[in-house]
Amino acid sequence: MLQDLLQESYDAMRHNRRRTALTMLGMAWGIATVVMLLSYGDGFGNAITNIMANFGTKLMIVVPGRSTMQAGGQKAGVPLHFTLDDIELLSTNIPQITHITPSCNKTATVQYDTRSYSMNVNGEYPNTFLIRALSLTQGRFYNPEDQIQRARVAVIGSDTKDKLFSGRSALGEHIRVDGVSFEVVGVLAPKMQPGDDNINRVIYVPFTTMSDLKDTHYLDTIWFDYETNDYERIEQSVRYTMAQQHRFNPADRRALLVFNLMEQVKHFETIAIGLKILLGFIGTLTLGIGGVGLMNIMLVSVTQRTREIGIEKALGARRRHIFFQFLAEALTITFLGGLFGIILAYVVSLSVGRLTLYSAMAKHAEGGDIRLVINPITLIVAIIILTAVGLISGMVPAIRASRLDPIEALRYE
């Protein structure tokens, strides 16, 4: 039965080749649009993920502020000061913290040979390499031994290396930071640098060594990463823990500034999902137009083959036989057009390559651009949409054909 249906569908399409080809083209264009738009939505989501991963996703930055509410007998307007005791306090009371580091920074004059620039210097623990999601192009990052020995070693950013050393190797060279000599032991890979930010124009030194450049008793910030997905509870724990220690109201968001990167990630994920739904809807409408074209062509075919339908019914064909005959023809056109459309989508995605997004606003940001990568889920969704459109477009003419009166059909001219 299935073989007969397919043979009849093939004969009908071969008899009207031009009409069949144009109908397939409409379906192919529709499914290609669906696949490409969905892959664009996936590419946008991947680009946002790469942008956030550039800075570290499960990351929190705690900055001391000034209280604006009275709490525990303390008046408002008292500034907070962090010390190394707060590092121990957070590590002890929040077990979900994976790595934590104090941070003291300074804008210093950095010299090498005759070159001199004003650059940011950060004094942090060695684990900041993991917390900040840093990577190296040359050398190594300073280690716990350097930290204990207060070694005067430095790891420099990619822009720092270009400014001070141009094309020469920086490893093993000595630079002067506010007159203090440091040996360069590593060069960082460039990170995405939005606008005029100088995140690649930086120098990292061991926290203990930073005391040679400034007083490190009070910390500028605290950085840490964590292992749970409940980032809101982590932030709440930080606020309550620090509020007990420094006697401020936990609800006072100006007393303690917490920059929670996962919060931004979730916002962008929502935007990406919304964009993908919108693009999928637009693609479905485009495919729906192809489906309307298929329905019209099949209705014309029913009209032209009315006498044929009458003869089939006179010979004993039942309604379901006529119904499946025309539905099979519609689905054959749909899936052949869909196959060509998917091939077209792959050709376009491979030809386009990378679409500019974040690199238009930031340096070293090619990873934040959109790439049209067609994943299996996109194909499955597109095939489901194609099947639904094909069924709806084919059922209306098939039902009409199956309900024709055989006597009236035989009399049709």
C-alpha positions in Angstrom: 0.0 0.0 0.0 2.8 2.4 0.9 4.7 1.6 -2.2 1.6 2.2 -4.3 1.0 5.5 -2.6 4.6 6.7 -3.2 4.5 5.5 -6.8 1.2 7.5 -7.4 2.8 10.5 -5.8 5.9 10.2 -8.0 3.8 9.9 -11.1 1.7 12.9 -10.2 4.7 15.1 -9.5 6.5 13.9 -12.7 3.4 14.8 -14.7 3.5 18.4 -13.3 7.3 18.9 -13.0 7.4 22.7 -13.1 4.6 23.1 -10.6 6.1 20.5 -8.3 9.5 22.2 -8.5 8.2 25.6 -7.7 6.2 24.2 -4.7 9.3 22.4 -3.5 11.3 25.6 -3.8 8.8 27.4 -1.6 9.0 24.7 1.1 12.8 24.5 0.8 13.1 28.3 1.3 10.8 28.1 4.3 12.6 25.3 6.1 16.0 26.9 5.3 14.8 30.1 6.8 13.6 28.3 10.0 16.9 26.4 10.3 19.1 29.5 9.8 17.1 31.7 12.1 17.2 29.1 14.8 20.9 28.6 14.3 21.3 32.4 14.5 19.5 32.3 17.9 21.8 29.5 19.1 24.8 31.4 17.8 23.7 34.5 19.7 23.3 32.5 22.9 26.8 30.9 22.4 28.3 34.4 21.8 26.8 35.7 25.1 28.1 32.6 26.9 31.6 33.2 25.5 31.5 36.8 26.5 30.6 36.0 30.1 33.0 33.1 30.3 35.7 35.6 29.3 35.3 37.2 32.8 34.3 34.1 34.7 30.7 33.1 35.2 30.3 31.9 38.8 32.2 34.9 40.1 31.4 37.5 42.8 33.2 40.7 43.6 32.7 42.2 47.0 33.4 45.9 47.4 33.2 47.9 50.7 30.8 50.8 50.7 29.3 53.1 53.2 26.3 52.3 55.4 23.0 54.2 54.8 20.9 52.6 57.6 21.4 52.4 61.3 22.1 49.0 62.7 23.3 47.5 66.0 23.8 50.9 67.6 25.8 52.1 64.6 24.8 55.3 62.9 24.5 55.6 59.2 27.3 56.8 57.0 30.1 54.6 58.4 32.5 53.3 55.8 33.4 49.6 55.7 37.0 48.4 55.6 38.0 44.9 54.6 41.0 43.0 56.0 42.4 39.5 55.6 40.2 38.5 58.5 37.2 38.9 56.2 38.8 36.4 53.8 38.9 33.8 56.5 35.4 34.7 57.7 33.9 34.2 54.3 35.8 31.0 53.6 34.7 29.5 57.0 31.0 30.5 56.9 30.3 29.9 53.2 31.5 26.4 52.2 30.3 26.8 48.6 33.2 29.2 47.9 35.8 27.4 45.8 38.6 30.0 45.6 38.9 33.4 47.2 41.4 36.2 47.0 41.9 39.6 48.5 42.7 42.3 46.0 44.7 45.5 46.4 45.2 47.6 43.3 47.1 50.7 42.4 47.8 52.8 39.3 51.6 52.9 39.1 54.3 54.1 36.8 55.8 51.1 35.0 59.1 51.4 33.3 61.2 49.3 31.0 64.3 50.7 29.4 63.3 54.1 28.1 59.6 53.4 28.1 57.3 54.5 30.9 53.5 54.1 31.2 50.8 54.5 33.8 49.3 51.0 34.4 47.1 49.1 36.8 48.8 46.8 39.3 46.8 44.1 41.1 48.1 42.3 44.2 46.2 39.1 44.6 46.6 35.4 45.6 47.8 32.9 43.0 44.3 31.4 42.7 43.1 34.6 41.0 44.3 32.9 37.8 41.3 30.5 38.2 38.9 33.1 39.7 39.3 35.6 36.9 39.5 32.8 34.2 42.9 34.0 33.0 45.1 32.2 30.5 48.7 32.5 29.5 50.5 32.8 26.2 54.0 32.7 27.6 55.6 31.7 30.9 53.8 30.9 34.1 51.6 32.5 36.8 53.1 33.2 40.2 52.6 30.3 42.6 52.1 29.8 46.4 55.9 29.7 46.9 56.2 33.2 45.3 53.5 34.3 47.6 55.2 33.0 50.7 58.6 34.3 49.8 57.2 37.7 48.8 59.0 37.2 45.4 59.1 40.3 43.2 57.7 38.5 40.2 55.0 39.9 37.8 52.6 38.5 35.2 51.7 41.1 32.6 48.7 41.6 30.3 49.0 41.4 26.6 48.7 45.2 26.1 51.3 45.7 28.8 53.7 43.5 26.9 53.1 45.3 23.6 53.6 48.7 25.2 56.8 47.9 27.1 58.4 45.2 24.9 56.9 45.6 21.4 57.8 42.4 19.6 60.5 41.3 21.9 60.2 38.5 24.5 59.3 39.7 28.0 60.1 36.6 30.0 63.0 37.0 32.3 63.1 40.8 31.8 62.9 43.2 34.7 60.4 46.1 34.9 60.2 48.8 37.5 56.9 49.5 39.2 57.0 52.8 41.0 60.8 52.3 41.2 60.6 48.7 42.5 62.1 46.0 40.3 60.0 43.0 39.2 60.9 40.0 37.1 58.4 39.1 34.3 57.5 35.4 34.6 54.4 35.3 32.5 52.4 37.0 29.8 48.6 36.7 29.8 46.5 35.9 26.7 44.3 38.9 25.6 40.8 39.1 27.0 37.8 40.7 25.4 38.3 44.4 26.1 35.1 46.5 25.7 35.4 50.2 24.7 38.3 52.0 26.3 38.7 49.6 29.2 42.3 48.6 29.9 41.8 45.1 31.2 44.7 43.9 29.2 46.9 46.7 30.3 47.5 45.3 33.7 50.1 43.7 35.9 49.5 41.0 38.5 51.9 40.5 41.5 51.7 38.3 44.6 49.5 39.8 47.3 52.3 39.8 49.9 54.7 41.6 47.5 52.1 44.3 46.9 52.9 45.7 50.3 56.1 47.0 48.7 54.0 49.3 46.6 51.2 50.3 49.0 49.7 49.5 52.4 47.7 46.3 52.0 46.1 46.2 55.5 42.8 47.3 54.1 41.6 45.5 51.0 40.1 47.2 48.0 37.9 44.3 46.9 37.4 40.5 47.5 37.0 38.1 44.6 35.8 34.6 44.8 34.1 31.9 42.7 31.7 29.2 43.9 30.4 25.8 43.0 26.6 26.0 43.4 24.0 27.3 41.0 22.1 29.1 43.7 23.9 32.4 43.2 21.2 34.4 45.0 21.7 32.4 48.2 25.5 32.9 48.0 25.0 36.6 47.8 22.6 36.6 50.7 25.1 34.6 52.8 27.8 37.1 52.0 25.7 40.0 53.1 24.6 38.4 56.3 28.1 37.1 57.2 29.7 40.5 56.6 26.8 42.4 58.3 27.5 40.5 61.5 31.2 41.2 61.3 30.9 44.9 60.4 27.6 45.6 62.2 25.5 47.0 59.3 22.0 46.2 58.1 22.1 43.2 55.7 19.4 45.0 53.6 21.7 48.0 53.2 22.9 47.4 49.6 25.1 50.4 49.7 27.1 49.3 52.7 28.3 46.2 50.8 28.4 46.2 47.0 28.2 42.7 45.5 28.8 42.3 41.8 27.2 39.0 40.9 28.1 37.9 37.3 25.7 35.0 37.3 22.9 37.5 37.6 24.0 39.1 34.4 24.4 35.7 32.8 20.8 34.8 33.6 19.5 38.1 32.2 21.3 37.5 28.9 20.1 33.9 28.8 16.5 35.1 29.1 17.2 37.5 26.2 18.7 34.8 24.1 15.8 32.4 24.7 13.3 35.2 23.9 15.2 36.0 20.7 15.3 32.4 19.7 11.6 32.0 20.2 10.9 35.2 18.1 13.2 34.0 15.3 11.6 30.6 15.4 8.2 32.2 15.1 9.3 34.3 12.2 10.8 31.3 10.5 7.6 29.3 11.1 5.5 32.1 9.4 7.9 32.0 6.4 7.5 28.3 6.2 3.7 28.7 6.6 3.7 30.8 3.5 5.3 27.9 1.6 2.6 25.7 3.2 -0.2 27.9 1.9 1.4 27.7 -1.6 1.5 23.9 -1.2 -2.2 23.8 -0.2 -3.2 26.0 -3.1 -1.3 23.8 -5.6 -2.8 20.6 -4.1 -6.3 22.1 -4.3 -5.7 22.9 -8.0 -4.5 19.3 -8.4 -7.7 18.0 -6.8 -9.8 20.1 -9.2 -7.8 18.9 -12.2 -8.0 15.3 -11.2 -11.7 15.3 -10.2 -12.6 12.8 -12.9 -9.7 10.6 -12.0 -10.9 10.6 -8.4 -14.4 9.6 -9.6 -13.0 6.7 -11.6 -11.0 5.5 -8.6 -14.1 5.6 -6.4 -16.2 3.8 -9.0 -13.6 1.0 -9.1 -14.0 0.6 -5.3 -11.5 3.1 -3.8 -12.7 4.3 -0.4 -12.4 7.7 1.2 -9.3 6.8 3.1 -7.6 5.6 0.0 -8.2 9.0 -1.8 -7.3 10.8 1.4 -3.9 9.1 1.8 -3.1 9.4 -1.9 -3.2 13.2 -1.9 -1.7 13.5 1.6 1.2 11.3 0.6 1.8 13.5 -2.5 1.8 16.6 -0.3 4.1 15.1 2.3 6.5 13.9 -0.4 6.7 17.4 -1.8 7.1 18.7 1.7 10.0 16.4 2.8 11.8 16.6 -0.5 11.6 20.4 -0.3 12.7 20.2 3.3 15.7 18.1 2.4 16.8 20.6 -0.1 16.2 23.4 2.4 18.3 21.8 5.1 21.1 21.3 2.6 20.8 25.0 1.6 20.9 26.0 5.2 24.1 24.1 5.8 25.7 25.6 2.7 24.7 29.2 3.8 26.0 28.6 7.4 29.3 27.2 6.2 29.7 30.1 3.7 28.8 32.9 6.1 31.2 31.9 8.9 31.4 34.5 11.6 28.9 37.4 12.0 30.1 40.5 13.7 28.6 41.1 17.2 30.8 41.8 20.1 34.0 42.4 18.1 32.3 45.6 16.8 32.4 47.0 20.4 35.5 45.3 21.9 39.0 44.3 21.1 40.1 40.6 21.0 36.4 39.7 20.9 36.1 37.3 18.0 34.8 34.7 20.4 31.8 37.0 21.2 30.7 37.0 17.5 27.8 34.9 16.1 28.5 31.6 14.3 25.7 29.9 12.4 26.2 26.4 13.8 23.3 24.0 13.1 23.0 21.6 16.0 20.9 18.5 16.2 18.2 20.1 18.4 17.7 22.8 15.8 17.2 20.2 13.1 14.7 18.2 15.2 12.7 21.4 15.9 12.8 22.4 12.2 11.7 18.9 11.1 8.8 19.0 13.6 7.7 22.4 12.3 8.0 21.1 8.7 6.0 18.0 9.5 3.2 20.1 11.1 3.1 22.5 8.1 3.1 19.7 5.6 0.3 17.8 7.4 -1.9 20.9 7.7 -1.2 21.9 4.1 -1.9 18.4 2.8 -4.9 17.4 4.8 -7.2 20.2 3.6 -6.9 19.2 -0.1 -6.9 15.5 0.8 -10.1 15.8 2.8 -11.7 17.7 0.0 -10.7 15.0 -2.5 -11.9 12.2 -0.3 -15.3 13.8 0.1 -16.0 14.2 -3.6 -19.2 12.6 -4.8 -18.2 9.8 -7.3 -21.2 10.5 -9.6 -20.5 14.2 -9.7 -16.8 13.5 -10.1 -17.3 11.3 -13.1 -19.5 13.9 -14.8 -16.8 16.6 -14.2 -15.3 18.0 -17.4 
